[in-house]
């Protein structure tokens, strides 16, 4: 027998802003890492392994969100390639 629970959250304005930033940064990092992987593979026929920390130097606003959220994006991208 499977059970499921549904939860609804009611964030305040500050939390809504942080959630929006986190989702936006995750989407950005996924797309930029995917683009870099594609370009590297087309050029060298080898897969590029990068971490979100590499992009924080170029895009300092990525430091505003949780690093584990960005790390999970990397794991999801690697899993998608397998």
Secondary structure, 3 states (H helix, E strand, C coil): CCCCCCCCCCCCHHHHHHHHHHHHHHHHHHHHHHHHHHHHHHHHCCCCCCCHHHHHHHCHHHHHCCHHHHHHHHHHHHHHHC
